[in-house]
Amino acid sequence: MIQIIPAINVEKFDDLIKQVRAVEPYAGWVHFDVADGTFTSNEIWHEPFDLLDFKTDLFIEAHLMVARPEKKIDRWLVPWVRRIIVHFETVRDLNEIIKKCRKAKVEIGVAINPETPEGVLKPFCEKVDLIQILAVKPGLAGQKFDDKALRKIHHLRRLCPLSIIEVDGGIQVGVARQAVRAGADILVSASAIFGTGKSVEYAIRELKEDAIAGLTEE
């Protein structure tokens, strides 16, 4: 089953709440971009304690674009966050993070930047719940999809045939079907859903229809 997950990339928690409420009727998961300005050039919302009184029926996926996630992971192991994604480039002990997430019954994913070869993920295929290809530089929303990611997705599908592959960054109509055709299972998108002039409902449906089309194309 191909999944479209709306991504939220904002500076203020109030804006995060507004976007969550906008997608609640049309999605099962929501993706929070988290950046504290260390691993990324910019800083966006990154305060898990804001979620203590926050309620949603959506499953939350937190994409931690931060340096040394081992030092910050405990703060994100809260019941509202169902999946955490950390970056291969910043992790010194991924096995320790996996152990902590398993104990907290939180899913764990590992992501790579555009310049990182996909082969580094092979040792973790069976250890994590998903692997993510980031098709843009981490942190900034609205970037164009790097076509080199399609080759990486295809190769990663061959390396890890049973893994769930998530693709994040620059996912638009047209790109979605290419990513699925290459082997993606989950597509994360912000700019194609928010601020396009289209309704959120229509934008999500349009992306999903395009993605599904990729399953039938040769």
C-alpha positions as CSV (number, residue, x, y, z in Angstrom):
1,M,0.0,0.0,0.0
2,I,1.5,3.3,-1.1
3,Q,1.3,6.0,1.6
4,I,1.3,9.8,1.3
5,I,2.4,11.5,4.5
6,P,2.0,15.3,4.8
7,A,5.2,16.9,6.1
8,I,5.2,20.0,8.4
9,N,8.2,22.3,8.2
10,V,7.5,25.4,10.2
11,E,9.2,27.6,12.8
12,K,6.4,28.1,15.3
13,F,4.4,25.5,17.1
14,D,1.1,27.4,16.5
15,D,1.7,27.0,12.8
16,L,2.4,23.3,13.3
17,I,-0.9,22.9,15.0
18,K,-2.8,24.6,12.2
19,Q,-1.3,22.4,9.6
20,V,-1.9,19.2,11.6
21,R,-5.6,20.2,11.9
22,A,-5.7,20.8,8.2
23,V,-4.6,17.3,7.3
24,E,-6.2,15.3,10.0
25,P,-9.3,14.3,8.0
26,Y,-7.2,13.2,5.0
27,A,-4.2,11.3,6.4
28,G,-3.2,8.6,8.8
29,W,0.3,9.9,9.6
30,V,1.9,13.3,9.8
31,H,5.6,14.0,9.4
32,F,7.3,16.6,11.7
33,D,10.5,18.1,10.3
34,V,12.7,18.9,13.3
35,A,15.9,21.0,12.9
36,D,17.9,22.8,15.6
37,G,20.3,24.5,13.3
38,T,23.2,22.2,14.0
39,F,23.0,19.5,11.3
40,T,21.0,21.9,9.1
41,S,21.7,25.5,8.0
42,N,18.3,26.6,9.3
43,E,16.4,26.2,12.5
44,I,12.7,25.2,12.6
45,W,10.4,23.9,15.4
46,H,12.3,21.3,17.5
47,E,10.7,21.3,21.0
48,P,9.1,17.9,21.9
49,F,7.7,19.2,25.2
50,D,5.3,21.3,23.2
51,L,3.5,18.1,22.4
52,L,2.7,17.3,26.1
53,D,-0.8,18.8,25.9
54,F,-1.2,18.3,22.2
55,K,-3.7,15.7,20.9
56,T,-4.3,14.3,17.4
57,D,-5.6,11.0,16.0
58,L,-2.8,11.0,13.5
59,F,0.4,9.0,14.0
60,I,3.3,11.3,14.4
61,E,6.6,10.7,12.6
62,A,9.5,12.9,13.8
63,H,12.3,13.5,11.4
64,L,15.3,14.5,13.6
65,M,17.6,16.5,11.4
66,V,19.9,17.2,14.4
67,A,23.5,16.5,15.3
68,R,24.2,13.8,17.9
69,P,20.7,12.4,18.1
70,E,21.9,10.0,20.8
71,K,21.9,13.0,23.2
72,K,18.3,14.1,22.3
73,I,16.5,10.9,21.5
74,D,15.1,10.4,25.1
75,R,13.2,13.7,24.8
76,W,11.3,12.4,21.8
77,L,10.4,9.0,23.2
78,V,6.9,10.1,24.1
79,P,3.6,8.3,23.4
80,W,2.5,10.9,20.8
81,V,5.4,10.1,18.6
82,R,5.0,6.8,16.9
83,R,8.1,6.8,14.7
84,I,11.5,8.6,14.9
85,I,13.8,9.0,11.9
86,V,17.5,9.8,12.5
87,H,20.3,10.5,10.0
88,F,23.0,8.1,9.2
89,E,25.4,11.1,8.9
90,T,24.9,12.3,12.4
91,V,24.6,9.0,14.4
92,R,27.5,7.6,16.2
93,D,25.7,4.6,17.8
94,L,22.6,3.7,15.8
95,N,22.3,0.4,17.6
96,E,21.8,2.2,20.9
97,I,19.1,4.4,19.4
98,I,17.4,1.3,18.0
99,K,17.5,-0.3,21.5
100,K,15.9,2.7,23.1
101,C,13.2,3.0,20.5
102,R,12.4,-0.7,20.8
103,K,12.1,-0.4,24.6
104,A,9.8,2.6,24.2
105,K,7.8,0.8,21.5
106,V,8.5,3.6,19.1
107,E,9.3,2.7,15.5
108,I,12.8,3.7,14.2
109,G,13.9,4.8,10.7
110,V,17.3,5.9,9.4
111,A,17.7,8.5,6.6
112,I,20.5,9.5,4.3
113,N,21.3,12.8,2.6
114,P,21.5,13.2,-1.2
115,E,25.3,12.9,-1.2
116,T,25.4,9.7,0.9
117,P,25.6,6.4,-1.0
118,E,22.6,4.2,-0.4
119,G,24.8,1.2,0.3
120,V,25.6,2.4,3.8
121,L,22.0,1.5,4.8
122,K,22.3,-2.2,3.9
123,P,23.5,-3.3,7.4
124,F,20.4,-1.7,8.9
125,C,17.7,-3.0,6.6
126,E,16.5,-5.7,9.0
127,K,17.2,-3.7,12.1
128,V,15.0,-0.7,11.5
129,D,11.3,-0.2,10.6
130,L,12.1,1.9,7.5
131,I,14.9,3.5,5.5
132,Q,14.6,7.0,4.1
133,I,16.1,8.6,1.0
134,L,16.2,12.3,1.4
135,A,16.0,13.8,-2.1
136,V,16.9,17.4,-1.1
137,K,19.3,19.1,1.3
138,P,18.0,18.6,4.9
139,G,16.0,21.4,6.6
140,L,14.5,23.7,4.0
141,A,11.1,23.1,2.5
142,G,10.2,23.8,-1.2
143,Q,13.4,22.4,-2.7
144,K,13.4,20.6,-6.1
145,F,13.6,16.8,-6.1
146,D,17.1,15.5,-7.1
147,D,16.6,13.0,-9.9
148,K,19.7,11.1,-8.7
149,A,17.5,9.8,-5.9
150,L,15.5,7.6,-8.3
151,R,18.6,5.5,-9.0
152,K,19.3,5.3,-5.3
153,I,15.7,4.2,-4.6
154,H,15.9,1.5,-7.3
155,H,19.3,0.2,-6.0
156,L,18.1,0.3,-2.4
157,R,15.1,-1.8,-3.3
158,R,17.4,-4.4,-4.7
159,L,19.7,-4.3,-1.6
160,C,16.8,-4.4,0.9
161,P,13.9,-6.1,-0.9
162,L,11.7,-6.4,2.3
163,S,12.4,-3.0,3.7
164,I,9.9,-0.1,3.7
165,I,11.4,2.7,1.7
166,E,10.4,6.3,2.4
167,V,11.3,9.2,0.1
168,D,11.2,12.7,1.4
169,G,11.9,16.1,-0.4
170,G,10.5,17.6,-3.6
171,I,7.7,15.1,-3.9
172,Q,5.2,16.6,-6.5
173,V,2.8,15.2,-9.0
174,G,4.9,13.5,-11.6
175,V,7.7,12.8,-9.2
176,A,5.5,10.7,-7.0
177,R,4.9,8.1,-9.7
178,Q,8.6,8.0,-10.6
179,A,9.6,7.4,-7.0
180,V,7.0,4.6,-6.6
181,R,8.1,3.0,-9.9
182,A,11.7,3.0,-8.6
183,G,10.6,1.2,-5.4
184,A,9.3,3.7,-2.8
185,D,6.5,2.7,-0.4
186,I,6.0,6.0,1.5
187,L,6.2,9.5,0.0
188,V,6.6,12.6,2.3
189,S,5.5,16.0,1.0
190,A,5.1,19.5,2.3
191,S,5.2,22.0,-0.5
192,A,2.8,20.0,-2.8
193,I,0.2,20.0,0.0
194,F,0.5,23.4,1.7
195,G,0.5,26.8,0.1
196,T,-0.3,25.6,-3.5
197,G,-3.7,27.3,-3.7
198,K,-5.3,23.8,-3.9
199,S,-7.3,22.4,-1.0
200,V,-5.4,20.0,1.3
201,E,-7.8,17.3,0.5
202,Y,-7.4,17.7,-3.3
203,A,-3.6,18.0,-3.0
204,I,-3.2,14.8,-1.0
205,R,-5.6,12.9,-3.3
206,E,-3.8,14.1,-6.4
207,L,-0.4,13.0,-5.0
208,K,-1.8,9.6,-4.1
209,E,-3.4,9.0,-7.5
210,D,-0.1,9.9,-9.2
211,A,1.8,7.6,-6.9
212,I,-0.6,4.7,-7.5
213,A,-0.1,5.2,-11.2
214,G,3.5,4.4,-10.7
215,L,2.6,0.9,-9.7
216,T,1.1,0.1,-13.1
217,E,3.7,1.8,-15.3
218,E,6.5,-0.3,-16.7
